[in-house]
Amino acid sequence: MDLVPHPDSPHSDTNDSGGVGSSAPGLLLSPSASSASSPAGGGGAASSALASPSRYESQKRRDWNTFGQYLRNHRPPLSLARCSGAHVLEFLRYLDQFGKTKVHTAACPFFGHPSPPAPCPCPLRQAWGSLDALVGRLRAAYEENGGRPENNPFGARAVRLYLREVRDHQSRARGVSYEKKKRKKAPAPPHPVPAAVISASSSVASSPHDGNGHSHHHHYEHHHHHQMPPPPPPPGAAA
């Protein structure tokens, strides 16, 4: 692929957690993008604060303008309608030359070392987190600009597989884990015992009962009330 370079274009600004800079060499932002990023004159501070987009929206707009410029600089020029997942992969690999993340090769003695004690000649690449966030923003911008979801090149299977390969390779080479830590669920609090059950339990415990649930005191009174009288003495005993 041939790109039209521009000597006055500044280098990109990339990091592990943020987005990929939209002013890479050879990628010129369109005048509309530049004017959109500059504050509008003549308006009050309150009105400009209300009209200013969020940081995410601003970054998404810059990324979309950058990708559009990349398509126009493509040789031959490429229209958005003809853009496929393969062109997205070309774009992501093109951005690697402006990366700032050290990715150790298998022959490097610091391969898999999260904190190398000395410098090494391993190449710099775009961090997986930056590429993943960039693809997410461009995928949303594609549909916001009239693209059909089923034709979205940023959601192509090839792009997802590429991002997965980059994540796994950088995880091994840098000795870091990109797996999201699962939050431990807090134990559920015990169900409160109804007050009626507590009251009934306490009253049962305070009164003596036999195995049939009857009070021993009432059983004794019942037995004493029905006691048979003693038999009369024999006739000879009276004499």
C-alpha positions in Angstrom: 0.0 0.0 0.0 1.3 3.5 -0.8 0.5 6.5 1.4 1.0 10.1 0.6 3.4 11.4 3.3 3.4 14.9 4.6 6.6 16.3 6.1 4.8 18.8 8.4 2.6 16.2 10.2 3.5 15.6 13.8 4.1 12.2 15.3 1.2 10.4 16.9 0.6 10.4 20.7 -0.2 6.9 21.9 -0.5 5.3 25.3 -1.6 1.9 26.7 -5.0 3.0 27.9 -6.0 5.9 25.7 -6.7 6.1 22.0 -4.3 6.2 19.1 -3.3 9.7 18.1 -5.1 11.0 15.0 -2.2 13.1 13.6 0.2 10.4 12.5 2.6 11.2 9.6 0.9 11.0 6.3 -2.5 11.4 7.9 -3.7 14.9 7.7 -6.9 15.9 9.5 -9.5 17.5 7.2 -10.1 21.3 7.7 -13.5 20.5 9.1 -11.9 18.4 11.8 -9.4 21.1 12.7 -12.1 23.8 12.8 -14.3 21.5 14.9 -11.5 21.1 17.5 -10.9 24.8 17.8 -13.1 26.8 20.2 -15.8 28.9 18.5 -15.4 32.6 18.9 -18.1 35.1 19.9 -19.9 32.7 22.2 -20.1 32.9 26.0 -18.4 30.5 28.3 -21.7 28.9 29.4 -22.9 28.3 25.8 -19.6 26.8 24.7 -19.6 24.5 27.8 -23.0 23.2 26.9 -22.1 22.7 23.2 -18.7 21.0 23.8 -18.8 17.2 23.2 -17.5 14.7 25.7 -13.9 13.5 25.6 -15.0 10.2 24.1 -17.0 11.9 21.3 -14.1 14.2 20.5 -11.7 11.3 20.3 -14.2 9.4 18.1 -14.5 12.3 15.7 -10.7 12.7 15.4 -10.3 8.9 14.8 -13.0 8.9 12.2 -11.4 11.9 10.4 -8.0 10.2 10.5 -9.4 7.0 9.0 -11.1 8.9 6.3 -7.9 10.7 5.4 -6.1 7.3 5.4 -8.6 6.1 2.8 -8.1 9.2 0.7 -4.3 8.7 0.8 -4.6 5.1 -0.2 -3.2 4.3 -3.6 -5.6 3.9 -5.4 -8.0 6.0 -3.3 -10.4 3.8 -1.4 -14.0 4.7 -0.8 -15.7 3.9 2.5 -18.3 1.7 0.7 -15.5 -0.5 -0.6 -13.7 -0.7 2.7 -13.4 -4.2 4.2 -12.0 -5.9 7.2 -8.7 -6.4 5.3 -8.3 -2.6 4.9 -9.0 -2.1 8.6 -6.1 -4.6 9.3 -3.8 -2.6 7.0 -4.7 0.5 8.9 -4.0 -1.1 12.3 -0.6 -2.4 11.1 0.2 0.9 9.6 -0.3 2.6 13.0 2.1 0.2 14.6 5.1 2.2 13.4 3.9 5.1 15.7 3.5 2.9 18.8 5.2 3.5 22.1 4.8 0.2 23.8 7.8 -2.1 23.9 7.0 -5.6 22.8 9.8 -8.1 23.4 10.7 -10.7 20.8 11.1 -14.3 21.7 14.9 -14.1 21.4 15.0 -11.1 23.9 16.3 -12.0 27.4 13.5 -9.8 28.8 10.7 -11.7 27.0 7.9 -12.1 29.5 9.5 -9.7 32.0 7.0 -7.0 33.1 9.8 -4.7 34.3 13.0 -5.1 32.3 16.0 -3.9 34.2 17.8 -2.6 31.1 16.9 -1.3 27.6 16.7 -3.6 24.6 16.4 -3.2 20.8 12.9 -4.7 20.6 10.4 -2.8 18.5 7.7 -0.4 19.7 4.1 -1.2 18.9 0.7 0.1 19.5 -0.6 -1.3 22.8 -3.4 -3.8 22.5 -5.7 -1.6 24.7 -5.2 1.4 22.4 -6.1 -0.6 19.3 -9.1 -2.3 20.9 -10.4 1.1 22.0 -9.8 2.6 18.6 -11.6 -0.2 16.8 -14.6 0.3 19.2 -14.8 4.0 18.5 -14.5 3.6 14.7 -17.1 0.8 14.7 -19.6 3.2 16.4 -18.6 6.1 14.1 -19.1 4.0 11.0 -22.8 3.3 11.9 -23.3 6.9 13.1 -22.2 8.1 9.6 -24.7 6.0 7.7 -23.0 2.7 7.5 -25.1 -0.5 7.9 -24.2 -2.7 10.9 -24.1 -5.9 8.8 -21.4 -4.2 6.5 -19.4 -2.7 9.3 -15.7 -3.6 8.5 -14.6 -2.8 12.1 -16.8 -5.6 13.3 -15.4 -8.2 10.9 -14.3 -11.5 12.2 -10.8 -11.0 10.9 -10.5 -7.8 12.9 -11.6 -9.5 16.1 -9.2 -12.4 15.6 -6.3 -9.9 14.9 -7.0 -8.0 18.2 -7.1 -11.3 20.1 -3.8 -12.3 18.6 -2.3 -9.0 19.5 -3.6 -9.2 23.1 -2.2 -12.8 23.6 1.1 -12.0 22.0 1.7 -8.8 24.0 0.5 -10.5 27.2 3.2 -13.1 26.8 5.9 -10.8 25.5 5.4 -8.1 28.2 4.6 -10.5 31.0 1.3 -8.8 31.8 -2.3 -10.1 32.0 -5.1 -8.4 30.2 -7.8 -10.6 31.8 -10.4 -8.6 33.7 -10.5 -9.4 37.4 -13.8 -10.8 38.4 -15.3 -9.2 41.4 -16.0 -11.5 44.3 -19.7 -11.5 45.2 -20.4 -10.4 48.7 -22.1 -13.1 50.8 -25.8 -12.7 51.0 -27.0 -11.5 54.5 -28.9 -14.0 56.5 -32.7 -13.7 56.3 -34.1 -12.0 59.4 -36.3 -14.2 61.6 -39.8 -12.9 62.0 -40.6 -11.5 65.4 -43.6 -13.7 65.7 -41.4 -16.8 65.4 -38.9 -15.5 68.0 -41.7 -14.7 70.4 -43.3 -18.2 70.0 -39.9 -19.9 70.4 -39.1 -18.0 73.6 -42.6 -18.8 75.1 -42.2 -22.5 74.3 -38.7 -22.6 75.9 -39.9 -21.0 79.1 -42.7 -23.5 79.9 -42.0 -27.2 80.7 -43.5 -29.6 78.2 -43.5 -33.3 77.7 -42.9 -35.0 74.5 -46.6 -34.6 73.4 -46.5 -30.8 73.8 -48.5 -30.9 77.1 -47.4 -29.1 80.2 -46.2 -31.4 83.0 -48.0 -29.3 85.5 -51.4 -29.7 83.9 -50.7 -33.4 83.4 -50.1 -33.8 87.1 -53.3 -32.0 88.1 -55.3 -34.0 85.6 -53.9 -37.3 87.0 -54.5 -36.2 90.6 -58.1 -35.3 89.8 -59.0 -38.7 88.5 -57.2 -40.8 91.2 -59.3 -43.8 92.4 -60.3 -43.9 96.1 -58.7 -46.7 98.3 -60.6 -50.0 98.5 -62.7 -50.6 101.7 -61.1 -52.8 104.4 -62.1 -56.5 104.6 -64.9 -57.4 107.1 -62.7 -59.2 109.5 -60.3 -56.3 109.8 -63.0 -54.1 111.5 -63.3 -56.6 114.5 
